[in-house]
Amino acid sequence: MDPLSTFLTIIVGLLLRFGIPIALTAVVIYLLKRLDEHWQADARRELIVAPMAHNTGCWDVKNCSPEQRKKCSAYSHPETPCWQQYRDKRGYLQEQCLGCDVFRQAPVPVSA
């Protein structure tokens, strides 16, 4: 066997050994990036279409009486979501807020 054919055999062997796995990895990375972009676009569409209007107060949804509204700290601060008014001293939400429709249908904050 001459040196040129030996050299070409080694090069072809290296390409098969390393080139194919590297190419397959690059294809998988590309497909995963496309899938991630698709999921992020779906999440953005859901944030635009699905959420309830942020200005809707829980007192409107729950049909609170005027007496209840006067006692309610969330009603006196309509610019803040109602569940933020009812956090405890450690910052945890009250149990009643976690199951409330107003809280569950609120838009998820998007970080800029």
C-alpha positions as CSV (number, residue, x, y, z in Angstrom):
1,M,0.0,0.0,0.0
2,D,1.4,3.4,-0.9
3,P,1.7,6.2,1.6
4,L,-1.0,8.3,-0.2
5,S,-3.7,5.6,0.0
6,T,-2.7,5.0,3.6
7,F,-3.0,8.7,4.4
8,L,-6.4,8.9,2.7
9,T,-7.6,5.8,4.5
10,I,-6.7,7.4,7.9
11,I,-8.4,10.7,6.9
12,V,-11.6,8.9,5.8
13,G,-11.6,6.8,9.0
14,L,-11.2,10.0,11.1
15,L,-14.0,11.7,9.3
16,L,-16.3,8.7,9.8
17,R,-15.3,8.4,13.4
18,F,-15.6,12.1,14.3
19,G,-17.4,13.9,11.5
20,I,-20.6,12.0,11.5
21,P,-21.2,12.3,15.3
22,I,-20.3,16.0,15.2
23,A,-22.7,16.6,12.2
24,L,-25.5,14.6,14.0
25,T,-24.9,16.7,17.2
26,A,-25.1,19.9,15.2
27,V,-28.4,18.8,13.6
28,V,-29.9,17.9,17.0
29,I,-28.8,21.3,18.4
30,Y,-30.4,23.1,15.5
31,L,-33.7,21.1,15.9
32,L,-33.8,21.7,19.7
33,K,-33.3,25.5,19.2
34,R,-36.2,25.6,16.7
35,L,-38.4,23.6,19.1
36,D,-37.5,26.1,21.9
37,E,-38.3,29.1,19.7
38,H,-41.6,27.5,18.9
39,W,-42.5,26.9,22.6
40,Q,-41.5,30.5,23.5
41,A,-43.7,31.9,20.7
42,D,-46.6,29.7,21.9
43,A,-46.1,31.1,25.5
44,R,-46.0,34.7,24.2
45,R,-49.3,34.1,22.3
46,E,-51.0,32.6,25.4
47,L,-49.9,35.6,27.4
48,I,-51.5,38.0,24.9
49,V,-54.7,36.1,24.3
50,A,-55.6,34.2,27.5
51,P,-55.2,36.5,30.5
52,M,-57.9,38.4,32.1
53,A,-57.8,42.2,32.0
54,H,-55.3,43.3,34.7
55,N,-57.6,46.1,35.8
56,T,-60.4,43.8,36.7
57,G,-60.7,44.0,40.5
58,C,-61.6,40.9,42.5
59,W,-64.5,42.9,44.0
60,D,-66.1,43.0,40.6
61,V,-65.6,39.3,39.9
62,K,-66.8,38.3,43.4
63,N,-69.7,40.9,43.4
64,C,-68.7,42.3,46.8
65,S,-71.2,44.6,48.5
66,P,-70.3,48.3,49.1
67,E,-69.8,47.5,52.8
68,Q,-67.3,44.7,51.9
69,R,-65.5,47.0,49.5
70,K,-65.0,49.7,52.2
71,K,-63.3,47.1,54.5
72,C,-61.2,45.6,51.7
73,S,-57.6,46.8,51.5
74,A,-57.4,45.6,47.9
75,Y,-60.3,47.9,46.9
76,S,-58.5,50.9,48.3
77,H,-55.4,50.1,46.1
78,P,-56.8,49.2,42.7
79,E,-53.5,49.7,41.0
80,T,-52.1,46.6,42.8
81,P,-53.4,43.1,42.3
82,C,-55.6,42.0,45.2
83,W,-53.4,39.0,46.2
84,Q,-50.4,41.4,46.7
85,Q,-52.4,43.2,49.4
86,Y,-53.0,40.0,51.3
87,R,-49.5,38.7,51.6
88,D,-48.3,37.8,55.1
89,K,-45.3,39.3,56.8
90,R,-43.0,36.7,55.2
91,G,-44.3,37.5,51.7
92,Y,-46.4,34.3,51.3
93,L,-49.8,34.3,49.7
94,Q,-52.8,33.4,51.7
95,E,-54.3,30.0,51.0
96,Q,-57.6,31.5,49.9
97,C,-55.7,33.5,47.1
98,L,-54.1,30.4,45.6
99,G,-57.5,28.9,44.6
100,C,-59.1,32.2,43.6
101,D,-60.1,32.6,40.0
102,V,-58.9,36.2,39.9
103,F,-55.4,35.0,40.9
104,R,-55.4,32.0,38.7
105,Q,-56.4,33.9,35.5
106,A,-54.1,36.8,36.1
107,P,-51.4,37.4,33.5
108,V,-48.0,36.1,34.2
109,P,-45.4,38.9,34.6
110,V,-42.9,39.0,31.7
111,S,-39.4,40.0,32.6
112,A,-37.9,42.4,30.1
